[in-house]
Amino acid sequence: MKTRSIAALAGVAMSGSLAVQSAVAADRAPMEKCYGVAKAGKNDCAAGAGTSCAGTSTRDYQGNAWKLVAKGSCTAIKTPKGPGSLTPIQR
């Protein structure tokens, strides 16, 4: 009986370990900077002169502010000011 309990516990522990590894792998998925898609104050970094970094954009969809998005998805993101861009946008 004890052997079965230990085996069952080991199986549960292994399942939990695999779930954690999957979550970590998802966190490391390839990302890219996408300009012009962040709402005001929601950018990840680079919001132009006079700003320090993350959360400093002053306008929705500011062309020189970016957010990290899944690699390959940036230009498919649509905003009221046009699609996302892999390079800063002059707006």
N, C-alpha and C positions, 0 to 999 in steps of 0.2 A: 504494500500500500504506500509506504513512504517513497519508494522508487517512482511510482506513478505520479505522486504529488510533486516530487522534485522535477520530473520530466514535464509536467503540465506547467509548473511555474517557469521553467526554462523556456518553454514555448511562448508563454505570454511575454516574458522579458525580451525574447528575440523579436516578437512582433512589434513591441514598443520601440525597440532599437531601430528596426527597419522604417517605422513611421517617422522617427526623428531624422534618420538619414535622408528620407525622401523630402522632408520639409527643408532641410539644409540645402539639398541639391536644388530645390525650387528657388531658394533665396539666392543661389549663385547662377541662376539662369542668365544667359547673355542679355545685357541691357545696352541701351544707347541713349544719348542726349537727344531730346526732341524739343526744338524751339517753337515758341508761339502757341503752346497748348495749355499753359498753366493759367489758372485763375489768379487774380490779384492776391499776393501774399502766400501763394501756394506753390511757388517755384522751388526747385531743388537747389539751384545756384545760378550765378551769372545773371544779374538783372540790370546791368549797365552802370555807368558812372554814378558815384554817390551812394551806391548800395554795397552792403557787406557780403551778402550771399543768400542762403536759403531763406525763403519767406519774405524777401524784400521787394518783389515786383510790385509795382504800383497800379498796374492796369491789367484787366483780363486779357489774356492771349498776347501779352507783351512779346514782341519779336525777338528781343535779346535775352529773354529768360527761358530756361529750359527745365524739363522734368525728365527723370529717367523712365523709360518705357521699355517693354519687351523688344528685343532686337528684331527689326524688320516690320514693326507696326507703326512707326512714327508717321510716315507720309500718308497712311490710311486714316489717321485721326482727323476728323473734320471739326472745324470750329466756325463760328459766325464770321471770322476774318480769314477763312481759308484753311488749307490743310497744314499739318505739322511739317516741320522742316528739319533736316539734319544739320543745317547751318543757320546762323542768326538771320532773322528776317528784318528788313528795313521797313518799319511801320511808323 
